[in-house]
């Protein structure tokens, strides 16, 4: 994957399709539910308006999480973390960190405790080249999740961070 995060349609740098897609899906569901109060047409209109609004919100959250900045941060700071084995290089942990910051962007409105079990179940599909089991990767993933929280507007997950 390119570090420029190019938009697949426009080719513009800095695209965040995952965040936009997650936001659009959530917004569409919420809009459809609210629109259904006024009937079937309201459901459709609500889904469309909610999808657009949610997509923009999801894009905003994803754009607040720059993968290059995150990778550079963890590459320089991973050794200071209490769970790190001093005999392991950054490459041992990088997929877990990436999973953490990407998952935070994808679940901007949820707490770590609400998604931890889902992330654990999906680790084998998301771990790339990592040989870490979820129990070993979880701490680095959680660390990266919480580290990007300060870049997500507001306290969407309501955990006081």
Backbone as CSV, one residue per row, in Angstrom:
resi,resn,N_x,N_y,N_z,CA_x,CA_y,CA_z,C_x,C_y,C_z
1,UNK,0.853,-1.177,0.000,0.000,0.000,0.000,0.892,1.231,0.000
2,UNK,0.532,2.228,-0.765,1.328,3.447,-0.868,1.205,4.285,0.386
3,UNK,2.319,4.880,0.802,2.288,5.740,1.984,1.617,7.071,1.688
4,UNK,1.304,7.345,0.406,0.635,8.599,0.057,-0.869,8.513,0.242
5,UNK,-1.409,7.326,0.447,-2.850,7.134,0.637,-3.657,7.825,-0.457
6,UNK,-3.401,7.470,-1.707,-4.081,8.103,-2.834,-5.544,7.673,-2.915
7,UNK,-6.411,8.643,-3.233,-7.827,8.381,-3.434,-7.968,7.507,-4.673
8,UNK,-8.709,6.398,-4.602,-8.807,5.499,-5.744,-9.537,6.102,-6.944
9,UNK,-10.325,7.138,-6.743,-11.074,7.759,-7.837,-10.354,8.975,-8.381
10,UNK,-9.964,9.884,-7.488,-9.364,11.140,-7.942,-7.847,11.100,-8.012
11,UNK,-7.218,10.156,-7.318,-5.770,10.090,-7.286,-5.148,11.077,-6.306
12,UNK,-5.976,11.862,-5.608,-5.464,12.859,-4.661,-4.783,12.175,-3.487
13,UNK,-3.710,12.784,-2.993,-3.011,12.265,-1.828,-3.859,12.465,-0.578
14,UNK,-3.637,11.601,0.394,-4.267,11.776,1.697,-5.667,11.203,1.807
15,UNK,-6.039,10.275,0.944,-7.373,9.679,1.015,-7.446,8.728,2.204
16,UNK,-8.613,8.605,2.766,-8.831,7.702,3.896,-10.124,6.925,3.665
17,UNK,-10.101,5.990,2.694,-11.337,5.285,2.351,-11.912,4.449,3.478
18,UNK,-11.084,3.886,4.343,-11.615,3.088,5.440,-12.426,3.950,6.393
19,UNK,-11.873,5.062,6.816,-12.583,5.956,7.731,-13.837,6.516,7.102
20,UNK,-13.743,6.885,5.822,-14.905,7.423,5.121,-15.991,6.365,5.004
21,UNK,-15.602,5.147,4.647,-16.579,4.070,4.488,-17.267,3.705,5.785
22,UNK,-16.490,3.594,6.845,-17.072,3.266,8.150,-18.016,4.371,8.594
23,UNK,-17.593,5.613,8.418,-18.451,6.738,8.789,-19.720,6.773,7.962
24,UNK,-19.595,6.504,6.665,-20.767,6.521,5.786,-21.754,5.431,6.185
25,UNK,-21.259,4.249,6.481,-22.154,3.155,6.864,-22.895,3.487,8.153
26,UNK,-22.175,3.987,9.125,-22.810,4.348,10.401,-23.799,5.478,10.230
27,UNK,-23.418,6.478,9.451,-24.309,7.610,9.209,-25.557,7.202,8.451
28,UNK,-25.400,6.315,7.479,-26.550,5.856,6.704,-27.531,5.100,7.583
29,UNK,-27.008,4.245,8.449,-27.892,3.481,9.339,-28.637,4.413,10.287
30,UNK,-27.918,5.377,10.840,-28.555,6.325,11.755,-29.581,7.175,11.019
31,UNK,-29.209,7.669,9.842,-30.139,8.489,9.055,-31.384,7.721,8.652
32,UNK,-31.212,6.466,8.272,-32.367,5.644,7.894,-33.289,5.436,9.082
33,UNK,-32.711,5.177,10.244,-33.523,4.974,11.443,-34.300,6.230,11.803
34,UNK,-33.636,7.368,11.753,-34.322,8.623,12.068,-35.366,8.967,11.014
35,UNK,-35.030,8.729,9.750,-35.958,9.038,8.660,-37.190,8.160,8.655
36,UNK,-37.078,6.952,9.208,-38.217,6.035,9.183,-39.385,6.539,10.013
37,UNK,-39.126,7.510,10.869,-40.202,8.092,11.672,-41.263,8.713,10.761
38,UNK,-40.851,9.256,9.623,-41.800,9.894,8.710,-42.194,8.995,7.555
39,UNK,-41.781,7.749,7.554,-42.219,6.813,6.534,-41.091,6.328,5.641
40,UNK,-41.450,5.502,4.626,-40.453,4.884,3.756,-39.584,5.891,3.000
41,UNK,-40.189,6.972,2.520,-39.400,7.984,1.805,-38.406,8.629,2.769
42,UNK,-38.825,8.870,3.982,-37.928,9.427,4.996,-36.765,8.500,5.296
43,UNK,-37.036,7.208,5.256,-35.968,6.232,5.489,-34.892,6.353,4.416
44,UNK,-35.315,6.434,3.164,-34.363,6.541,2.051,-33.601,7.855,2.119
45,UNK,-34.319,8.945,2.281,-33.674,10.260,2.360,-32.736,10.310,3.570
46,UNK,-33.186,9.802,4.689,-32.346,9.784,5.892,-31.077,8.978,5.689
47,UNK,-31.199,7.845,4.992,-30.018,7.016,4.733,-29.012,7.752,3.853
48,UNK,-29.501,8.443,2.836,-28.608,9.172,1.933,-27.920,10.322,2.668
49,UNK,-28.705,11.149,3.332,-28.132,12.297,4.050,-27.206,11.815,5.167
50,UNK,-27.637,10.815,5.906,-26.804,10.276,6.982,-25.520,9.661,6.455
51,UNK,-25.602,9.000,5.316,-24.410,8.394,4.711,-23.383,9.431,4.316
52,UNK,-23.849,10.519,3.711,-22.929,11.594,3.321,-22.305,12.233,4.559
53,UNK,-23.129,12.569,5.540,-22.619,13.192,6.765,-21.666,12.250,7.497
54,UNK,-22.042,10.992,7.592,-21.188,10.018,8.272,-19.882,9.798,7.535
55,UNK,-19.939,9.780,6.203,-18.723,9.630,5.409,-17.757,10.763,5.647
56,UNK,-18.282,11.971,5.705,-17.424,13.130,5.960,-16.839,13.084,7.366
57,UNK,-17.646,12.668,8.328,-17.137,12.554,9.701,-16.075,11.467,9.794
58,UNK,-16.323,10.333,9.162,-15.344,9.246,9.168,-14.053,9.650,8.495
59,UNK,-14.156,10.400,7.409,-12.966,10.885,6.716,-12.182,11.819,7.628
60,UNK,-12.879,12.663,8.366,-12.208,13.588,9.284,-11.443,12.852,10.364
61,UNK,-12.038,11.809,10.917,-11.362,11.025,11.945,-10.146,10.331,11.341
62,UNK,-10.323,9.710,10.178,-9.209,9.001,9.546,-8.079,9.946,9.173
63,UNK,-8.416,11.150,8.720,-7.379,12.103,8.357,-6.598,12.589,9.569
64,UNK,-7.203,12.508,10.745,-6.503,12.918,11.959,-5.442,11.895,12.345
65,UNK,-5.493,10.721,11.737,-4.551,9.651,12.038,-3.661,9.437,10.818
66,UNK,-2.530,10.088,10.798,-1.594,10.001,9.686,-0.703,8.768,9.883
67,UNK,-0.798,7.773,8.985,-0.030,6.543,9.176,1.487,6.760,9.184
68,UNK,1.971,7.722,8.425,3.406,7.990,8.398,3.869,8.531,9.745
69,UNK,3.095,9.454,10.301,3.436,10.015,11.615,3.377,8.921,12.684
70,UNK,2.339,8.088,12.625,2.209,7.010,13.609,3.377,6.036,13.521
71,UNK,3.710,5.617,12.309,4.808,4.671,12.133,6.118,5.266,12.653
72,UNK,6.381,6.507,12.315,7.611,7.156,12.781,7.639,7.260,14.303
73,UNK,6.506,7.619,14.895,6.431,7.734,16.360,6.769,6.399,17.026
74,UNK,6.098,5.333,16.595,6.293,4.045,17.247,7.686,3.493,16.970
75,UNK,8.197,3.733,15.787,9.552,3.282,15.453,10.573,3.905,16.416
76,UNK,10.359,5.161,16.767,11.280,5.870,17.652,11.021,5.606,19.135
77,UNK,9.804,5.204,19.489,9.438,5.127,20.908,9.074,3.740,21.428
78,UNK,9.004,2.751,20.572,8.510,1.445,21.027,9.369,0.857,22.154
79,UNK,10.669,1.100,22.136,11.563,0.504,23.140,11.244,0.948,24.566
80,UNK,10.582,2.094,24.701,10.271,2.611,26.037,9.003,1.997,26.637
81,UNK,8.309,1.185,25.880,7.045,0.617,26.349,7.310,-0.587,27.252
82,UNK,6.563,-0.736,28.348,6.833,-1.790,29.332,6.630,-3.217,28.811
83,UNK,5.844,-3.413,27.781,5.556,-4.747,27.261,6.570,-5.205,26.206
84,UNK,7.474,-4.339,25.794,8.399,-4.650,24.715,9.556,-5.514,25.219
85,UNK,9.828,-6.564,24.482,10.970,-7.427,24.736,12.191,-6.740,24.117
86,UNK,13.179,-6.417,24.922,14.354,-5.665,24.463,15.130,-6.377,23.366
87,UNK,14.927,-7.671,23.218,15.643,-8.403,22.166,14.915,-8.346,20.822
88,UNK,13.731,-7.731,20.790,12.924,-7.673,19.558,13.068,-6.311,18.892
89,UNK,13.070,-6.314,17.580,13.150,-5.061,16.817,11.751,-4.476,16.631
90,UNK,11.715,-3.266,16.113,10.432,-2.622,15.822,9.592,-3.479,14.883
91,UNK,10.234,-4.140,13.941,9.501,-4.962,12.967,8.646,-6.032,13.643
92,UNK,9.029,-6.452,14.824,8.238,-7.449,15.552,6.889,-6.866,15.985
93,UNK,6.847,-5.562,16.252,5.664,-4.908,16.805,4.876,-4.061,15.802
94,UNK,5.459,-3.747,14.654,4.847,-2.741,13.776,3.441,-3.091,13.317
95,UNK,3.159,-4.347,13.023,1.805,-4.701,12.585,0.776,-4.523,13.701
96,UNK,1.170,-4.777,14.933,0.257,-4.579,16.066,-0.030,-3.090,16.262
97,UNK,1.007,-2.257,16.146,0.784,-0.811,16.258,-0.131,-0.327,15.139
98,UNK,0.141,-0.751,13.925,-0.685,-0.339,12.779,-2.144,-0.757,12.990
99,UNK,-2.338,-1.969,13.460,-3.689,-2.466,13.724,-4.384,-1.574,14.753
100,UNK,-3.645,-1.126,15.751,-4.217,-0.258,16.773,-4.660,1.087,16.234
101,UNK,-3.781,1.776,15.500,-4.181,3.106,15.024,-5.211,3.017,13.912
102,UNK,-5.143,1.997,13.069,-6.166,1.861,12.027,-7.518,1.489,12.632
103,UNK,-7.504,0.625,13.622,-8.756,0.227,14.275,-9.381,1.386,15.018
104,UNK,-8.558,2.240,15.595,-9.096,3.420,16.304,-9.827,4.325,15.336
105,UNK,-9.258,4.502,14.151,-9.923,5.322,13.140,-11.223,4.695,12.659
106,UNK,-11.239,3.377,12.576,-12.432,2.674,12.098,-13.534,2.595,13.146
107,UNK,-13.177,2.748,14.409,-14.149,2.641,15.513,-14.095,3.898,16.374
108,UNK,-14.151,5.046,15.744,-13.954,6.324,16.433,-14.972,6.590,17.540
109,UNK,-16.137,5.984,17.459,-17.182,6.261,18.437,-17.289,5.179,19.509
110,UNK,-16.306,4.282,19.559,-16.383,3.175,20.505,-15.175,3.150,21.429
111,UNK,-15.359,2.565,22.597,-14.278,2.405,23.567,-13.471,1.151,23.243
112,UNK,-12.223,1.161,23.690,-11.361,-0.009,23.517,-12.038,-1.259,24.071
113,UNK,-12.612,-1.164,25.266,-13.245,-2.326,25.885,-14.397,-2.881,25.059
114,UNK,-15.018,-2.046,24.251,-16.139,-2.483,23.408,-15.665,-3.223,22.161
115,UNK,-14.451,-2.973,21.714,-13.971,-3.576,20.468,-12.855,-4.598,20.666
116,UNK,-12.312,-4.672,21.859,-11.153,-5.545,22.094,-11.388,-6.982,21.643
117,UNK,-12.521,-7.558,21.992,-12.761,-8.960,21.612,-12.891,-9.110,20.097
118,UNK,-13.523,-8.130,19.428,-13.620,-8.172,17.962,-12.235,-8.063,17.327
119,UNK,-11.419,-7.173,17.870,-10.069,-7.013,17.337,-9.272,-8.298,17.528
120,UNK,-9.441,-8.927,18.664,-8.752,-10.194,18.914,-9.162,-11.271,17.925
121,UNK,-10.454,-11.359,17.640,-10.939,-12.350,16.672,-10.421,-12.066,15.264
122,UNK,-10.213,-10.789,14.933,-9.775,-10.416,13.586,-8.257,-10.312,13.444
123,UNK,-7.519,-10.464,14.528,-6.072,-10.287,14.487,-5.401,-11.180,13.435
124,UNK,-5.779,-12.444,13.373,-5.123,-13.341,12.414,-5.300,-12.870,10.968
125,UNK,-6.398,-12.213,10.664,-6.612,-11.683,9.314,-5.901,-10.362,9.090
126,UNK,-5.669,-9.615,10.167,-5.117,-8.267,10.050,-3.609,-8.196,10.293
127,UNK,-3.020,-9.243,10.819,-1.661,-9.139,11.340,-0.548,-9.094,10.307
128,UNK,-0.878,-9.235,9.043,0.160,-9.135,8.023,1.246,-10.173,8.234
129,UNK,2.488,-9.724,8.292,3.636,-10.624,8.429,3.942,-10.987,9.879
130,UNK,3.215,-10.410,10.809,3.486,-10.631,12.223,3.327,-12.102,12.605
131,UNK,4.192,-12.541,13.484,4.101,-13.901,14.028,3.530,-13.883,15.447
132,UNK,3.136,-12.697,15.906,2.627,-12.554,17.271,1.217,-13.131,17.404
133,UNK,0.969,-13.799,18.519,-0.380,-14.211,18.874,-1.098,-12.970,19.414
134,UNK,-2.428,-12.985,19.415,-3.188,-11.826,19.874,-2.807,-11.422,21.300
135,UNK,-2.634,-12.388,22.188,-2.290,-12.039,23.576,-0.986,-11.254,23.665
136,UNK,-0.075,-11.478,22.737,1.184,-10.728,22.708,1.014,-9.388,21.989
137,UNK,0.203,-9.354,20.963,0.008,-8.138,20.154,-0.944,-7.148,20.812
138,UNK,-1.794,-7.626,21.679,-2.857,-6.796,22.254,-2.341,-5.537,22.936
139,UNK,-1.267,-5.633,23.685,-0.777,-4.457,24.405,-0.287,-3.371,23.447
140,UNK,0.431,-3.756,22.406,0.897,-2.771,21.428,-0.286,-2.184,20.658
141,UNK,-1.255,-3.016,20.340,-2.442,-2.551,19.624,-3.210,-1.539,20.478
142,UNK,-3.406,-1.866,21.735,-4.105,-0.954,22.652,-3.315,0.336,22.837
143,UNK,-2.013,0.228,22.930,-1.162,1.400,23.098,-1.327,2.364,21.917
144,UNK,-1.291,1.831,20.707,-1.458,2.674,19.521,-2.871,3.232,19.433
145,UNK,-3.866,2.437,19.808,-5.262,2.881,19.834,-5.390,4.134,20.699
146,UNK,-4.866,4.054,21.928,-4.985,5.179,22.862,-4.103,6.360,22.468
147,UNK,-2.990,6.097,21.837,-2.094,7.191,21.449,-2.729,8.113,20.413
148,UNK,-3.551,7.566,19.521,-4.176,8.413,18.499,-5.447,9.082,19.000
149,UNK,-5.934,8.681,20.156,-7.157,9.278,20.690,-7.071,10.786,20.824
150,UNK,-5.900,11.285,21.132,-5.752,12.731,21.287,-5.920,13.467,19.970
151,UNK,-5.836,12.746,18.856,-6.001,13.373,17.541,-7.437,13.280,17.025
152,UNK,-8.252,12.477,17.672,-9.649,12.326,17.269,-10.445,13.420,17.966
153,UNK,-11.180,14.222,17.204,-11.920,15.336,17.812,-12.896,14.870,18.892
154,UNK,-12.912,15.605,19.998,-13.851,15.305,21.085,-13.467,14.037,21.819
155,UNK,-14.389,13.527,22.578,-14.194,12.292,23.308,-15.283,11.337,22.862
156,UNK,-15.208,10.954,21.586,-16.265,10.158,20.981,-16.483,8.827,21.698
157,UNK,-15.436,8.263,22.261,-15.620,6.974,22.917,-15.934,7.119,24.413
158,UNK,-16.052,8.359,24.891,-16.508,8.654,26.232,-15.656,8.035,27.336
159,UNK,-14.342,7.961,27.113,-13.503,7.368,28.155,-12.631,8.402,28.865
160,UNK,-12.872,9.678,28.602,-12.160,10.747,29.300,-10.767,11.047,28.776
161,UNK,-10.370,10.441,27.683,-9.025,10.686,27.121,-9.093,11.777,26.075
